[in-house]
Amino acid sequence: MRKLAVKQVVLWSLLLTVAIEAVTIVLRFGLKLESSRETASTVGAFTCGIRIHHGYVGVLIVVVALLCLRMRPVLSRWMLVVGVALVCSDLIHHFLVLWPIVGSPEFHLVYPSP
């Protein structure tokens, strides 16, 4: 990728990271779901108890974008933006929001039993 394209990916990723993190905080704490046990009773029912972190989805999107970079460069750039934003937002949420509040970064693959 060219330098300008890399700068655009970084800029858009940062902006999207802030937006995703704002939505994540509003949804989690606005609904008073402060612990994993409370989240498990609402969200866990839709995912069969499996925690789908948006950071994992972001890693998958980045890998696909890098594999498709030569074939579809414009689409790959936007996929990189979304993937990097998802990963950054997940890391910020777990290490800078949840860890200080709950005492754990909560990276478990399944929800704790309620």
ChimeraX commands (.cxc) that place a marker at each C-alpha (Angstrom):
marker #1 position 0.00,0.00,0.00 radius 0.5
marker #1 position 1.07,3.53,-0.58 radius 0.5
marker #1 position 1.95,5.84,2.31 radius 0.5
marker #1 position -1.19,7.92,1.81 radius 0.5
marker #1 position -3.36,4.79,1.93 radius 0.5
marker #1 position -1.68,3.65,5.14 radius 0.5
marker #1 position -2.28,7.05,6.75 radius 0.5
marker #1 position -5.93,6.90,5.71 radius 0.5
marker #1 position -6.33,3.40,7.15 radius 0.5
marker #1 position -4.79,4.51,10.46 radius 0.5
marker #1 position -6.90,7.68,10.67 radius 0.5
marker #1 position -10.18,5.95,9.84 radius 0.5
marker #1 position -9.32,3.08,12.19 radius 0.5
marker #1 position -8.78,5.50,15.07 radius 0.5
marker #1 position -12.06,7.28,14.39 radius 0.5
marker #1 position -13.97,4.01,14.12 radius 0.5
marker #1 position -12.28,2.70,17.29 radius 0.5
marker #1 position -13.58,5.68,19.25 radius 0.5
marker #1 position -17.09,5.19,17.83 radius 0.5
marker #1 position -17.16,1.44,18.56 radius 0.5
marker #1 position -15.84,1.92,22.08 radius 0.5
marker #1 position -18.42,4.63,22.78 radius 0.5
marker #1 position -21.23,2.33,21.64 radius 0.5
marker #1 position -19.79,-0.57,23.65 radius 0.5
marker #1 position -19.61,1.48,26.83 radius 0.5
marker #1 position -23.10,2.91,26.38 radius 0.5
marker #1 position -24.60,-0.50,25.68 radius 0.5
marker #1 position -22.86,-2.29,28.53 radius 0.5
marker #1 position -23.02,0.29,31.27 radius 0.5
marker #1 position -26.11,2.10,30.00 radius 0.5
marker #1 position -28.01,-1.18,30.39 radius 0.5
marker #1 position -26.35,-1.66,33.81 radius 0.5
marker #1 position -24.62,-4.87,32.68 radius 0.5
marker #1 position -21.54,-4.34,34.82 radius 0.5
marker #1 position -20.49,-7.95,35.27 radius 0.5
marker #1 position -20.08,-10.96,33.02 radius 0.5
marker #1 position -22.77,-12.83,34.92 radius 0.5
marker #1 position -25.35,-10.18,34.06 radius 0.5
marker #1 position -24.20,-10.07,30.46 radius 0.5
marker #1 position -24.39,-13.87,30.26 radius 0.5
marker #1 position -28.08,-13.85,31.06 radius 0.5
marker #1 position -28.88,-11.40,28.24 radius 0.5
marker #1 position -26.31,-11.85,25.48 radius 0.5
marker #1 position -25.26,-15.42,26.24 radius 0.5
marker #1 position -28.70,-16.72,25.36 radius 0.5
marker #1 position -28.22,-15.60,21.74 radius 0.5
marker #1 position -24.73,-17.12,21.37 radius 0.5
marker #1 position -25.25,-20.43,23.21 radius 0.5
marker #1 position -23.00,-19.18,26.02 radius 0.5
marker #1 position -20.00,-18.54,23.77 radius 0.5
marker #1 position -18.41,-15.11,24.09 radius 0.5
marker #1 position -17.75,-13.60,20.70 radius 0.5
marker #1 position -15.32,-10.76,21.33 radius 0.5
marker #1 position -15.28,-8.19,18.56 radius 0.5
marker #1 position -11.47,-8.28,18.70 radius 0.5
marker #1 position -11.50,-11.88,17.45 radius 0.5
marker #1 position -13.80,-10.89,14.60 radius 0.5
marker #1 position -11.43,-8.01,13.83 radius 0.5
marker #1 position -8.43,-10.34,13.60 radius 0.5
marker #1 position -10.35,-12.52,11.17 radius 0.5
marker #1 position -11.28,-9.49,9.04 radius 0.5
marker #1 position -7.64,-8.27,8.98 radius 0.5
marker #1 position -6.41,-11.68,7.84 radius 0.5
marker #1 position -8.99,-11.82,5.04 radius 0.5
marker #1 position -8.14,-8.24,4.02 radius 0.5
marker #1 position -4.44,-9.02,3.81 radius 0.5
marker #1 position -5.13,-12.11,1.71 radius 0.5
marker #1 position -7.32,-10.10,-0.70 radius 0.5
marker #1 position -5.07,-7.03,-0.84 radius 0.5
marker #1 position -3.85,-7.57,-4.39 radius 0.5
marker #1 position -7.21,-8.56,-5.86 radius 0.5
marker #1 position -9.41,-5.84,-4.37 radius 0.5
marker #1 position -7.26,-3.04,-2.88 radius 0.5
marker #1 position -10.10,-0.61,-2.08 radius 0.5
marker #1 position -12.22,-3.24,-0.35 radius 0.5
marker #1 position -9.16,-4.52,1.50 radius 0.5
marker #1 position -8.40,-1.04,2.81 radius 0.5
marker #1 position -11.87,-0.72,4.30 radius 0.5
marker #1 position -11.69,-4.22,5.70 radius 0.5
marker #1 position -8.38,-3.28,7.34 radius 0.5
marker #1 position -9.99,-0.16,8.81 radius 0.5
marker #1 position -12.85,-2.16,10.30 radius 0.5
marker #1 position -10.64,-5.02,11.49 radius 0.5
marker #1 position -8.04,-2.82,13.15 radius 0.5
marker #1 position -10.77,-0.70,14.76 radius 0.5
marker #1 position -12.48,-3.79,16.19 radius 0.5
marker #1 position -9.22,-5.15,17.63 radius 0.5
marker #1 position -8.18,-1.78,19.11 radius 0.5
marker #1 position -11.62,-1.17,20.59 radius 0.5
marker #1 position -11.66,-4.63,22.17 radius 0.5
marker #1 position -8.21,-4.14,23.71 radius 0.5
marker #1 position -9.13,-0.70,25.04 radius 0.5
marker #1 position -12.39,-2.00,26.46 radius 0.5
marker #1 position -10.87,-5.00,28.19 radius 0.5
marker #1 position -7.67,-3.46,29.53 radius 0.5
marker #1 position -8.60,0.20,30.17 radius 0.5
marker #1 position -12.30,-0.13,31.05 radius 0.5
marker #1 position -13.11,-3.59,32.39 radius 0.5
marker #1 position -9.88,-4.41,34.18 radius 0.5
marker #1 position -9.95,-1.34,36.47 radius 0.5
marker #1 position -13.70,-1.70,37.14 radius 0.5
marker #1 position -14.19,-5.47,37.42 radius 0.5
marker #1 position -10.64,-6.52,38.32 radius 0.5
marker #1 position -10.25,-8.82,35.32 radius 0.5
marker #1 position -9.88,-8.19,31.57 radius 0.5
marker #1 position -12.57,-10.88,31.03 radius 0.5
marker #1 position -11.14,-12.62,27.98 radius 0.5
marker #1 position -12.92,-15.91,28.77 radius 0.5
marker #1 position -14.28,-17.84,25.80 radius 0.5
marker #1 position -17.53,-18.75,27.57 radius 0.5
marker #1 position -19.75,-16.73,29.84 radius 0.5
marker #1 position -19.62,-17.65,33.53 radius 0.5
marker #1 position -22.72,-19.47,34.76 radius 0.5
marker #1 position -25.28,-17.04,36.24 radius 0.5
marker link #1:1,2 radius 0.2
marker link #1:2,3 radius 0.2
marker link #1:3,4 radius 0.2
marker link #1:4,5 radius 0.2
marker link #1:5,6 radius 0.2
marker link #1:6,7 radius 0.2
marker link #1:7,8 radius 0.2
marker link #1:8,9 radius 0.2
marker link #1:9,10 radius 0.2
marker link #1:10,11 radius 0.2
marker link #1:11,12 radius 0.2
marker link #1:12,13 radius 0.2
marker link #1:13,14 radius 0.2
marker link #1:14,15 radius 0.2
marker link #1:15,16 radius 0.2
marker link #1:16,17 radius 0.2
marker link #1:17,18 radius 0.2
marker link #1:18,19 radius 0.2
marker link #1:19,20 radius 0.2
marker link #1:20,21 radius 0.2
marker link #1:21,22 radius 0.2
marker link #1:22,23 radius 0.2
marker link #1:23,24 radius 0.2
marker link #1:24,25 radius 0.2
marker link #1:25,26 radius 0.2
marker link #1:26,27 radius 0.2
marker link #1:27,28 radius 0.2
marker link #1:28,29 radius 0.2
marker link #1:29,30 radius 0.2
marker link #1:30,31 radius 0.2
marker link #1:31,32 radius 0.2
marker link #1:32,33 radius 0.2
marker link #1:33,34 radius 0.2
marker link #1:34,35 radius 0.2
marker link #1:35,36 radius 0.2
marker link #1:36,37 radius 0.2
marker link #1:37,38 radius 0.2
marker link #1:38,39 radius 0.2
marker link #1:39,40 radius 0.2
marker link #1:40,41 radius 0.2
marker link #1:41,42 radius 0.2
marker link #1:42,43 radius 0.2
marker link #1:43,44 radius 0.2
marker link #1:44,45 radius 0.2
marker link #1:45,46 radius 0.2
marker link #1:46,47 radius 0.2
marker link #1:47,48 radius 0.2
marker link #1:48,49 radius 0.2
marker link #1:49,50 radius 0.2
marker link #1:50,51 radius 0.2
marker link #1:51,52 radius 0.2
marker link #1:52,53 radius 0.2
marker link #1:53,54 radius 0.2
marker link #1:54,55 radius 0.2
marker link #1:55,56 radius 0.2
marker link #1:56,57 radius 0.2
marker link #1:57,58 radius 0.2
marker link #1:58,59 radius 0.2
marker link #1:59,60 radius 0.2
marker link #1:60,61 radius 0.2
marker link #1:61,62 radius 0.2
marker link #1:62,63 radius 0.2
marker link #1:63,64 radius 0.2
marker link #1:64,65 radius 0.2
marker link #1:65,66 radius 0.2
marker link #1:66,67 radius 0.2
marker link #1:67,68 radius 0.2
marker link #1:68,69 radius 0.2
marker link #1:69,70 radius 0.2
marker link #1:70,71 radius 0.2
marker link #1:71,72 radius 0.2
marker link #1:72,73 radius 0.2
marker link #1:73,74 radius 0.2
marker link #1:74,75 radius 0.2
marker link #1:75,76 radius 0.2
marker link #1:76,77 radius 0.2
marker link #1:77,78 radius 0.2
marker link #1:78,79 radius 0.2
marker link #1:79,80 radius 0.2
marker link #1:80,81 radius 0.2
marker link #1:81,82 radius 0.2
marker link #1:82,83 radius 0.2
marker link #1:83,84 radius 0.2
marker link #1:84,85 radius 0.2
marker link #1:85,86 radius 0.2
marker link #1:86,87 radius 0.2
marker link #1:87,88 radius 0.2
marker link #1:88,89 radius 0.2
marker link #1:89,90 radius 0.2
marker link #1:90,91 radius 0.2
marker link #1:91,92 radius 0.2
marker link #1:92,93 radius 0.2
marker link #1:93,94 radius 0.2
marker link #1:94,95 radius 0.2
marker link #1:95,96 radius 0.2
marker link #1:96,97 radius 0.2
marker link #1:97,98 radius 0.2
marker link #1:98,99 radius 0.2
marker link #1:99,100 radius 0.2
marker link #1:100,101 radius 0.2
marker link #1:101,102 radius 0.2
marker link #1:102,103 radius 0.2
marker link #1:103,104 radius 0.2
marker link #1:104,105 radius 0.2
marker link #1:105,106 radius 0.2
marker link #1:106,107 radius 0.2
marker link #1:107,108 radius 0.2
marker link #1:108,109 radius 0.2
marker link #1:109,110 radius 0.2
marker link #1:110,111 radius 0.2
marker link #1:111,112 radius 0.2
marker link #1:112,113 radius 0.2
marker link #1:113,114 radius 0.2
view
